[in-house]
Amino acid sequence: MADVIEDEFISTRYAKIAKDEGFHSTIGAMKLETLVGDAETQARVEALVSEMRKDLYDISCKNTTAAVAGKQLVADAYGW
């Protein structure tokens, strides 16, 4: 969203949110490694998280207008 919104104030806020989310994602991944030691359990958790992302995206789309650029960003990020 930070790259496609023309309003500078809004786009910079989206950029900050994305940066914060990236940081929290990294912390979450490190914590997951300590909480879920074996590879099989970790793979199950990661598969569940992937499905949760899709659900959250669907929920978000129901609360706003779908944007082609937004859908492309999600596709690029998660390979959907």
C-alpha positions as a printed Julia matrix, in Angstrom:
80×3 Matrix{Float64}:
   0.0     0.0    0.0
   2.89    2.34   0.72
   3.97    2.07  -2.91
   0.57    2.59  -4.56
  -1.17    5.28  -2.49
  -0.52    8.71  -3.91
  -1.1    10.67  -0.7
   2.36   11.02   0.89
   1.09   11.2    4.48
  -0.91    7.99   4.14
   1.73    6.12   2.12
   4.45    6.91   4.68
   2.2     5.61   7.46
   1.65    2.37   5.56
   5.42    2.09   5.07
   5.96    2.43   8.82
   3.32   -0.2    9.54
   4.95   -2.57   7.03
   8.36   -2.03   8.64
   6.92   -2.72  12.1
   5.11   -5.83  10.85
   8.32   -7.12   9.26
  10.15   -6.65  12.55
   7.43   -8.44  14.52
   7.35  -11.23  11.98
  11.08  -11.8   12.45
  10.7   -11.84  16.24
   7.77  -14.25  15.88
   9.78  -16.6   13.7
  12.62  -16.66  16.21
  10.18  -17.34  19.07
   8.49  -20.08  17.04
  11.83  -21.84  16.71
  12.26  -21.88  20.49
   8.66  -22.93  21.21
   8.4   -25.59  18.54
  11.65  -27.47  18.41
  11.05  -30.35  16.02
  10.75  -29.76  12.29
   7.49  -31.69  11.86
   5.59  -29.61  14.42
   7.1   -26.4   13.11
   5.97  -27.27   9.55
   2.41  -27.85  10.83
   2.43  -24.48  12.59
   3.76  -22.69   9.49
   1.05  -24.3    7.35
  -1.58  -23.11   9.81
  -0.13  -19.58   9.77
  -0.29  -19.58   5.96
  -4.01  -20.39   6.11
  -4.54  -17.73   8.78
  -2.94  -15.12   6.5
  -5.42  -16.01   3.76
  -8.32  -15.77   6.2
  -7.13  -12.38   7.45
  -6.75  -11.13   3.87
 -10.29  -12.27   3.05
 -11.63  -10.56   6.18
  -9.77   -7.35   5.3
 -11.21   -7.37   1.79
 -14.73   -7.58   3.19
 -14.18   -4.34   5.09
 -12.87   -2.3    2.16
 -12.76   -2.07  -1.61
 -10.6    -4.64  -3.33
  -7.6    -3.17  -5.14
  -5.7    -4.93  -7.89
  -2.4    -3.5   -6.62
  -3.15   -4.73  -3.09
  -3.95   -8.21  -4.33
  -0.69   -8.23  -6.32
   1.31   -7.22  -3.24
  -0.18  -10.12  -1.3
   0.44  -12.5   -4.2
   4.08  -11.39  -4.39
   4.59  -11.63  -0.64
   2.97  -15.02  -0.08
   2.98  -16.67  -3.5
  -0.8   -17.0   -3.77
